[in-house]
Amino acid sequence: MSDDDVPRELRGVSPDPTREPSTPLWVRVAALVALLSMLAYVALLVL
C-alpha cells in the first residue's frame, strides 16, 4: 500500500500547513501526566 492510498490525516500530514496540529501540546502533556500518575498509583497498589 503506497502513501497515496492513505488519507493525509492518517499520515499525520496536516492538509493545511499553516494550521495548528489537531492536538494541542497541553492536551498531550495533560494526557501523559494522567497516564503516568495512573501507572504510579497502580504500581503503589501492587508493591
Phi and psi in radians as a Rosetta constraint file:
Dihedral C 1 N 2 CA 2 C 2 CIRCULARHARMONIC -1.542 0.35
Dihedral N 2 CA 2 C 2 N 3 CIRCULARHARMONIC 2.955 0.35
Dihedral C 2 N 3 CA 3 C 3 CIRCULARHARMONIC -1.119 0.35
Dihedral N 3 CA 3 C 3 N 4 CIRCULARHARMONIC -0.448 0.35
Dihedral C 3 N 4 CA 4 C 4 CIRCULARHARMONIC -1.201 0.35
Dihedral N 4 CA 4 C 4 N 5 CIRCULARHARMONIC -0.412 0.35
Dihedral C 4 N 5 CA 5 C 5 CIRCULARHARMONIC -1.369 0.35
Dihedral N 5 CA 5 C 5 N 6 CIRCULARHARMONIC -0.341 0.35
Dihedral C 5 N 6 CA 6 C 6 CIRCULARHARMONIC -1.631 0.35
Dihedral N 6 CA 6 C 6 N 7 CIRCULARHARMONIC 2.284 0.35
Dihedral C 6 N 7 CA 7 C 7 CIRCULARHARMONIC -1.038 0.35
Dihedral N 7 CA 7 C 7 N 8 CIRCULARHARMONIC 2.652 0.35
Dihedral C 7 N 8 CA 8 C 8 CIRCULARHARMONIC -1.088 0.35
Dihedral N 8 CA 8 C 8 N 9 CIRCULARHARMONIC -0.548 0.35
Dihedral C 8 N 9 CA 9 C 9 CIRCULARHARMONIC -1.118 0.35
Dihedral N 9 CA 9 C 9 N 10 CIRCULARHARMONIC -0.668 0.35
Dihedral C 9 N 10 CA 10 C 10 CIRCULARHARMONIC -1.286 0.35
Dihedral N 10 CA 10 C 10 N 11 CIRCULARHARMONIC -0.439 0.35
Dihedral C 10 N 11 CA 11 C 11 CIRCULARHARMONIC -1.407 0.35
Dihedral N 11 CA 11 C 11 N 12 CIRCULARHARMONIC -0.117 0.35
Dihedral C 11 N 12 CA 12 C 12 CIRCULARHARMONIC 1.446 0.35
Dihedral N 12 CA 12 C 12 N 13 CIRCULARHARMONIC 0.166 0.35
Dihedral C 12 N 13 CA 13 C 13 CIRCULARHARMONIC -1.670 0.35
Dihedral N 13 CA 13 C 13 N 14 CIRCULARHARMONIC 2.107 0.35
Dihedral C 13 N 14 CA 14 C 14 CIRCULARHARMONIC -1.231 0.35
Dihedral N 14 CA 14 C 14 N 15 CIRCULARHARMONIC 2.338 0.35
Dihedral C 14 N 15 CA 15 C 15 CIRCULARHARMONIC -1.034 0.35
Dihedral N 15 CA 15 C 15 N 16 CIRCULARHARMONIC -0.611 0.35
Dihedral C 15 N 16 CA 16 C 16 CIRCULARHARMONIC -1.995 0.35
Dihedral N 16 CA 16 C 16 N 17 CIRCULARHARMONIC 1.909 0.35
Dihedral C 16 N 17 CA 17 C 17 CIRCULARHARMONIC -1.100 0.35
Dihedral N 17 CA 17 C 17 N 18 CIRCULARHARMONIC -0.436 0.35
Dihedral C 17 N 18 CA 18 C 18 CIRCULARHARMONIC -1.417 0.35
Dihedral N 18 CA 18 C 18 N 19 CIRCULARHARMONIC -0.247 0.35
Dihedral C 18 N 19 CA 19 C 19 CIRCULARHARMONIC -1.365 0.35
Dihedral N 19 CA 19 C 19 N 20 CIRCULARHARMONIC 2.646 0.35
Dihedral C 19 N 20 CA 20 C 20 CIRCULARHARMONIC -1.129 0.35
Dihedral N 20 CA 20 C 20 N 21 CIRCULARHARMONIC 2.684 0.35
Dihedral C 20 N 21 CA 21 C 21 CIRCULARHARMONIC -1.028 0.35
Dihedral N 21 CA 21 C 21 N 22 CIRCULARHARMONIC 2.667 0.35
Dihedral C 21 N 22 CA 22 C 22 CIRCULARHARMONIC -1.118 0.35
Dihedral N 22 CA 22 C 22 N 23 CIRCULARHARMONIC -0.522 0.35
Dihedral C 22 N 23 CA 23 C 23 CIRCULARHARMONIC -1.886 0.35
Dihedral N 23 CA 23 C 23 N 24 CIRCULARHARMONIC 1.980 0.35
Dihedral C 23 N 24 CA 24 C 24 CIRCULARHARMONIC -1.122 0.35
Dihedral N 24 CA 24 C 24 N 25 CIRCULARHARMONIC 2.739 0.35
Dihedral C 24 N 25 CA 25 C 25 CIRCULARHARMONIC -1.100 0.35
Dihedral N 25 CA 25 C 25 N 26 CIRCULARHARMONIC -0.688 0.35
Dihedral C 25 N 26 CA 26 C 26 CIRCULARHARMONIC -1.149 0.35
Dihedral N 26 CA 26 C 26 N 27 CIRCULARHARMONIC -0.517 0.35
Dihedral C 26 N 27 CA 27 C 27 CIRCULARHARMONIC -1.178 0.35
Dihedral N 27 CA 27 C 27 N 28 CIRCULARHARMONIC -0.739 0.35
Dihedral C 27 N 28 CA 28 C 28 CIRCULARHARMONIC -1.121 0.35
Dihedral N 28 CA 28 C 28 N 29 CIRCULARHARMONIC -0.732 0.35
Dihedral C 28 N 29 CA 29 C 29 CIRCULARHARMONIC -1.121 0.35
Dihedral N 29 CA 29 C 29 N 30 CIRCULARHARMONIC -0.750 0.35
Dihedral C 29 N 30 CA 30 C 30 CIRCULARHARMONIC -1.110 0.35
Dihedral N 30 CA 30 C 30 N 31 CIRCULARHARMONIC -0.709 0.35
Dihedral C 30 N 31 CA 31 C 31 CIRCULARHARMONIC -1.150 0.35
Dihedral N 31 CA 31 C 31 N 32 CIRCULARHARMONIC -0.699 0.35
Dihedral C 31 N 32 CA 32 C 32 CIRCULARHARMONIC -1.137 0.35
Dihedral N 32 CA 32 C 32 N 33 CIRCULARHARMONIC -0.743 0.35
Dihedral C 32 N 33 CA 33 C 33 CIRCULARHARMONIC -1.118 0.35
Dihedral N 33 CA 33 C 33 N 34 CIRCULARHARMONIC -0.745 0.35
Dihedral C 33 N 34 CA 34 C 34 CIRCULARHARMONIC -1.104 0.35
Dihedral N 34 CA 34 C 34 N 35 CIRCULARHARMONIC -0.733 0.35
Dihedral C 34 N 35 CA 35 C 35 CIRCULARHARMONIC -1.125 0.35
Dihedral N 35 CA 35 C 35 N 36 CIRCULARHARMONIC -0.779 0.35
Dihedral C 35 N 36 CA 36 C 36 CIRCULARHARMONIC -1.138 0.35
Dihedral N 36 CA 36 C 36 N 37 CIRCULARHARMONIC -0.676 0.35
Dihedral C 36 N 37 CA 37 C 37 CIRCULARHARMONIC -1.190 0.35
Dihedral N 37 CA 37 C 37 N 38 CIRCULARHARMONIC -0.640 0.35
Dihedral C 37 N 38 CA 38 C 38 CIRCULARHARMONIC -1.131 0.35
Dihedral N 38 CA 38 C 38 N 39 CIRCULARHARMONIC -0.744 0.35
Dihedral C 38 N 39 CA 39 C 39 CIRCULARHARMONIC -1.116 0.35
Dihedral N 39 CA 39 C 39 N 40 CIRCULARHARMONIC -0.700 0.35
Dihedral C 39 N 40 CA 40 C 40 CIRCULARHARMONIC -1.139 0.35
Dihedral N 40 CA 40 C 40 N 41 CIRCULARHARMONIC -0.697 0.35
Dihedral C 40 N 41 CA 41 C 41 CIRCULARHARMONIC -1.104 0.35
Dihedral N 41 CA 41 C 41 N 42 CIRCULARHARMONIC -0.792 0.35
Dihedral C 41 N 42 CA 42 C 42 CIRCULARHARMONIC -1.119 0.35
Dihedral N 42 CA 42 C 42 N 43 CIRCULARHARMONIC -0.708 0.35
Dihedral C 42 N 43 CA 43 C 43 CIRCULARHARMONIC -1.090 0.35
Dihedral N 43 CA 43 C 43 N 44 CIRCULARHARMONIC -0.699 0.35
Dihedral C 43 N 44 CA 44 C 44 CIRCULARHARMONIC -1.168 0.35
Dihedral N 44 CA 44 C 44 N 45 CIRCULARHARMONIC -0.625 0.35
Dihedral C 44 N 45 CA 45 C 45 CIRCULARHARMONIC -1.174 0.35
Dihedral N 45 CA 45 C 45 N 46 CIRCULARHARMONIC -0.665 0.35
Dihedral C 45 N 46 CA 46 C 46 CIRCULARHARMONIC -1.294 0.35
Dihedral N 46 CA 46 C 46 N 47 CIRCULARHARMONIC -0.700 0.35
